[in-house]
Amino acid sequence: MLIRIIIAAVLLTALQFIPADGALRLILYLIPYLVIGYDILLKAFKGIKNHQVFDESFLMAVATIGAIALALHERSGDYTEAVAVMLFYQIGELFQSYAVGKSRRNISDLMDIRPDYANVEQDGKLEQVDPDEVEIGTVIVVQPGEKVPIDGVVLEGASSLNTSALTGESLPRDVKEGDEIISGCINMSGLLKIRTTKEFGESTVSKILDLVENASSRKSKSEEFIAKFARIYTPAVCYAALALAVLPPLVRILGLGLPGDWDNWIGRALTFLVISCPCALVISIPLSFFAGIGGASAAGVLVKGSNYMETLSKTKIVVFDKTGTLTQGVFEVNGIHHSELEDEKLLEYAALAESASSHPISKSIQKAYGKEIDRSRVTDIQEISGGGVTAKVDGNTVAAGNDKLMKQLGIEYISCHSVGTIVHMAINGSYAGHIVISDVVKPHSKEAVQALKTAGIRKTVMLTGDRREVAEKVAADLGVDEVCSELLPADKVEKVEELIQKKSEKEKLAFVGDGINDAPVLGRADIGIAMGAMGSDAAIEAADVVLMDDDPLKIAKAIKISRKCLRIVYQNIVFAIGIKLLFLALGAFGIANMWMAIFADVGVMIIAVLNAIRALFVKNL
Amino acid sequence: MKKTYKIDVDCANCANKMEEAAKKTPGVKDATVNFMALKMIVEFEEGQEPKSVMQQVLKNCKKVEDDCEIFL
C-alpha cells in the first residue's frame, strides 16, 4: 500500500512538469489514478452490485470520476485534483489501519500477562507444557523470573512475587509454603512448587484477559449515538450533494433566467461526497474507550465495559462498605472484659461456637484462640443473622453475639466503653463477659476520601453492619459525610435504593465493596466497584469495575481515568462533527474545494485518532 | 446461546455495518461487533443451528462489506 502511495505521489508530481495535451494528458494522469485507486473502484463496483450505494468506496469513486469528467467537460485538463483526492484518501486509510493496529498491540502489551507455558516435573526433568493441558492438582514448578501460569497453593519454597501486571502496585508480595498463589504474578526470587487448584481457563489470568478483551463489546451510549449518526449522516450528505448539483442551476435557469453554471455546482456537490465518510468519528470513539480501558487495566483497574466507563465518569455519590473497603477487615481481639471464667476459657467457648462461620469477626476469635478447633465438641450451631451465633459446646449452651442477640435471649449484659465490635458471651443462659474486637483503618482511606472530594464527588456515604459508635468514629476519622450503621446485608440494598431515589437522574451512584457478601448491593448501584478482588471470582463476577488491589485511593483514580476517557470522547465527537459541518458549509458556498475537503477529512481523522490514543496514558492522574 | 467469532475488517464504519447485517439475519437474536478486539458476538434464537445461521450471517456481511471475513 505504502509503495502504491509513493509511486502515485511521484508520478503525480512528475506530471506537473510534463506538458501534454488532450487525450494524452488524460491517459498520463489516469496512470497514477489507477495505481492508487483501482481497489477502490473495484470495491465501488461490487458495492453497486450488492445495492450498497452509500458505501464509502462508491462515494470516493463517484467524487473522483466526477472530478475527471468535469475537467474533461471544461477542457481545463486539471486532473490533479481527482488523483490527489484519491491519494490522500488512501493515505488516511493507511494511517488509520496503522494507528488502530498499533494501539491494539500497545494495549495487548500492557496486558501482557498471558503465560506461554507451565513447567511440569517428569522423571526428575522439567518439561514445558501448554498451560491449557495442565490438570487440577498437578504440581508445577515456577522458576525465578517466570510467570505463575495457573492459580494454586505453594507446596514448597518461598519467594516474593511481582504483582504489578495485575495490580499496578510495585511493592512485591511475599509467599511461603501453604499460601495461595494467583496466576499472572511474576516469581522474583526463589523456586516455587505449586499444586494447581484450577484449570488454566478458570485461573485469574485467563479471567482478567477475557474481561479486558471483551470489555469494549459492551457499548456505551456515545458509541450508539455515533453509530446512529453515521447511519444518517452519509445518506443525508449524499442527498444534499444531489440537491446541490441540481437545484441551484435549475433555480438559476428557471427562476432568474441566468445560465445554469452546472460545472460549478456539480463541482461543489462532488466536494460534499468527499466529506461524506463518517470514518473519523466512527473510529475514534471505540478507540478512545479501548485505550481508556487498556490504560485503566494497566493501573490495576478493570472496567468491564465502555458503558461502565461512561457511568463511572458521571459518578457523584460514592457509597462505601466499611469492612474490607475502608478498613482492613482484619479484626483483632483487643480485650476480654467482665469475664466470669478465665479469659482463655471464654475465648475457647467463643471460638468453638463460631467455628462454622467465615465472618471476619469469627475468624479473628478463632485466630486469637490459636489452637486447633475440635469441631466434634460443637453441635446445634445456629447463625442468627445480624446477631451472632448460638451453639452447644461440650453440652453447654453458648451464645455469642451483639447487644441485639442478648436482648433477644433476654440476657442482661454489660455495655462496653471501648470502640470496637463487642461480642457478648452467655453460657447456659447467664452472662459471661464480652470480647472486644476492633478493625484497623487502611492507611490510605483518609486520603482516598479526600481525593474523591477533590475529584468532585458530591457525597460520600459509609454503610456498615457495625455498631453506631464504631461506625461514627471511623466516619469522623476519615471525613465521610454520612454513616448508616447496624445494617443487615438486606438493609444495605434498601439504603442504596433510597440514595438512588433521592439523587437526580444525571448523577450516578457508585458502591464500593470487597465483593464478599455484598454482591446484591454491587448489582443494585449504578456502578458496582469491587476491590481487593485479586483471586476472588465472586467479586469479579458481581462488579462492573474491579480494583485489583485493595487500596481505596484507586477509587478516585478509576473515576479520574474514566473522566479523562469521556472527555476525549466528547472532544472527538464535537471536533469531528464540527469540522465536517464547517467544511460542508464552506463547500456549499464554493469556498472550500475538493482539495481542502480531503485535507479536512483525513486531518480530522488523524487528529481524532491521536487524541483517542491519549486515553491510554493514565499514570499521572 | 451466545457464541464469539473472530473477524477481520479494516474500517470501523464497516464493522458497524456488519453488526447491522448480522442483526437482521434470521435466527440471530442479537449481535455485537467489537471492532477493537476484532470479534463478533452472536446470540442465536432458541433452537437455531449456529453453523447454518452463521453461513447466512457471513453472506449478509459480505454483501454490505466485501472485504470482511468471519472465521467460523
Chai-1 contact restraints between the chains, C-beta under 6 A:
chainA,res_idxA,chainB,res_idxB,connection_type,confidence,min_distance_angstrom,max_distance_angstrom,comment,restraint_id
A,K43,B,D66,contact,1.0,0.0,6.0,A-B,restraint_1
A,K46,B,D66,contact,1.0,0.0,6.0,A-B,restraint_2
A,N50,B,K63,contact,1.0,0.0,6.0,A-B,restraint_3
A,Q52,B,V64,contact,1.0,0.0,6.0,A-B,restraint_4
A,S97,B,D10,contact,1.0,0.0,6.0,A-B,restraint_5
A,E213,B,A37,contact,1.0,0.0,6.0,A-B,restraint_6
A,S216,B,N34,contact,1.0,0.0,6.0,A-B,restraint_7
A,S216,B,M36,contact,1.0,0.0,6.0,A-B,restraint_8
A,S217,B,T32,contact,1.0,0.0,6.0,A-B,restraint_9
A,S217,B,N34,contact,1.0,0.0,6.0,A-B,restraint_10
A,S217,B,I41,contact,1.0,0.0,6.0,A-B,restraint_11
A,A227,B,N16,contact,1.0,0.0,6.0,A-B,restraint_12
A,A230,B,N13,contact,1.0,0.0,6.0,A-B,restraint_13
A,C279,B,N13,contact,1.0,0.0,6.0,A-B,restraint_14
A,V282,B,A12,contact,1.0,0.0,6.0,A-B,restraint_15
A,V282,B,N13,contact,1.0,0.0,6.0,A-B,restraint_16
A,I283,B,A12,contact,1.0,0.0,6.0,A-B,restraint_17
A,P286,B,F35,contact,1.0,0.0,6.0,A-B,restraint_18
A,P286,B,M36,contact,1.0,0.0,6.0,A-B,restraint_19
A,F290,B,M36,contact,1.0,0.0,6.0,A-B,restraint_20
